[in-house]
Each structure stands twice: as C-alpha cells, then as structure tokens.
Amino acid sequence: MQWTILGAGAVGSLFATHLQRSGQKVNLLDTRQPHRQQAKPMLLEQLDGSICMCELDCIGYQDLAQIGCLLVTTKVWQVTHALQPLVGLLPESCPIVLLHNGMGTAEWLTEHFPHNPLLAGVTSCGALKTDASHIKHTGFGETWLGALNAAGEQWQTLVSPLADALGHAAWSEHIQERQWQKLVVNAVINPLTAVYNQQSGILLQHQDEIAALCLELRPLLLQQGLTNTANEWQELVLQVVDRTAKNYSSMQQDIANRRRTEIDYITGYLLQQAEQNGLELPQHRALYLKIKALESQFVTA
C-alpha cells in the first residue's frame, strides 16, 4: 500500500513517520503544487524519548499514479480547498480517509468524490509539531476507521497497517457515533483551554463549567441517537482531561500562534445542528463568540 498524507501538521506528520518506520510506503501530497518537490526530512521524538529521522517524498496534484490511499489530515477548514484540485482527476479506485477534528466535510466529499471509497477516522493519538521538521509523539491513543459509503466498506484492510504503525487501530461499524463522541469532547476542552490559555489540566478546576456544557448538549445528542446521560458525558470529558492534563489543545495552540481555529466545525457545527432541530445552546454559543473574538485579532474574513 502506498499511503499519501494530505496535511503534514502534527497528526499527519505523526501518522506519516510511524507508517514509514513500520515498513509502509509513505509520501506527502501538496495540492498547491503540480509535481514532485524536494523530499522532506522529519525528526520523530517517540514516547520513550528516543529520536529517529525519516525522509518523506513530496508529490503534487498531478502525480496521481503515486497515490494509493489518501489520508486527509489537514485542518478541517482546509479540507475542501485542499481536495478541490483532485476533483475529477483522482482515480475512482483510490480510498479517501478523512481524519480531522470537527464535522461537516463528509457531505462535500460525498458530493465531489461519489464513486471513491470514502472513510472517516477518529484518533486520540497525541502529537505536537514543534517546528517544520520536528514532530513529538505526546500520547498513545486509539484510532478508529469506518465507512462513509458502500465502497468504503471494502477497505477494512487499512486497519492492520495502521495498527502495526500506531499500536492501536480498529474498524468501527458506528464511526459517526465515534465522531460525535469526539466532537463533544472537543467542543468542551478546545474552546475552554483556548479561552483560559492553559494546558488541558486547568479544566479540572472548572468541572462545574464542564457539567453545564454537557448538560446543555444532551437534548441534541439524544436526537442523534446518543443516549448517554449528562453525567456520563461529563465523565468522558474529564477522562480525556485527566489523560491529556499536560498537553495543550489544538485550539489553544492555534490561538497562541495566531492561526485560524476549527471552531466553526466544532462548536459551529453543534450550533448549526441545534438550530436545524429547534434547539438553543446559549452556553456553547457564548464560547463560540469568545473564540471568534480572539480569532478576529489576527484572522480576516
């Protein structure tokens, strides 16, 4: 299998280096360029502190013959723009795997790549990209894949090489449910840590706020078929907070580094779904507006 990574951020770089180290063929795709570019060196700092060097080939949007499986790990708001150059050109046999925070891109993908095998992934692997060529593995996590269309069901074979590379990967027949679970966790942890500008562990001091946000979401989650109680959602969030207490969330890092956040596809997606279902989420809307206010200091429309 030739793995092609679109989006060499923290998670994309982590997957690329681990896949290559496990013996898989890996390259990076830049859809802003038509053809192959200079290979990219990458230093991987593993969980045990050991260091290894990888060199990853870089291809462009016209090098389609070199794409076996396309793993999309861009920021969620970059997905449609990054994939647009491949519309009508990517072979219909090539599977596309969406692996990003937030929700709202699967509909566009299904419309523009209707015949490709389409899959979604959810991962809790921790990664930090300290500079352009240095990736740090900050936490072991689970990775789940599932089909977004019938053709995607035929690609459960992708799980085995991912498991070899990452230590855990599995197939889910209920991937949308797992996406919603991660969405809830992200909608609480990411904006709160960005507002407080602290590591995730600070939220252990704000458990009342977490409880209120989880309680407010429950009517919407029930409409999505997710029957957890508000206390169970709170416990899930606190488990992640405890496990990642010394980590900085991606949204905190985006604000700290003056980058656009994924708030429109996390809390924004929840607000959109709530409105469609006749519900109000005032506390989540207040958090959303706080993040947009922080963004407005450096992101123009």
LINNORUR-V542369 format. One record per run of one state. SS is the DSSP state (H for helix, E for strand, - for the rest). FROM is the first residue (numbers start at 1). LEN is the number of residues. Records with the same first field share a line. If there is no record, write none. Layout:
SS = FROM-LEN ; FROM-LEN
//
This chain:
- = 1-1 ; 7-3 ; 22-3 ; 31-6 ; 46-5 ; 61-3 ; 67-2 ; 73-3 ; 85-10 ; 99-7 ; 113-5 ; 124-2 ; 132-2 ; 140-3 ; 148-3 ; 156-2 ; 167-3 ; 172-3 ; 197-3 ; 206-1 ; 224-6 ; 244-6 ; 257-6 ; 266-1 ; 277-5 ; 296-6
E = 2-5 ; 25-6 ; 37-9 ; 51-10 ; 69-4 ; 95-4 ; 118-6 ; 126-6 ; 134-6 ; 143-5 ; 170-2
H = 10-12 ; 64-3 ; 76-9 ; 106-7 ; 151-5 ; 158-9 ; 175-22 ; 200-6 ; 207-17 ; 230-14 ; 250-7 ; 263-3 ; 267-10 ; 282-14
//
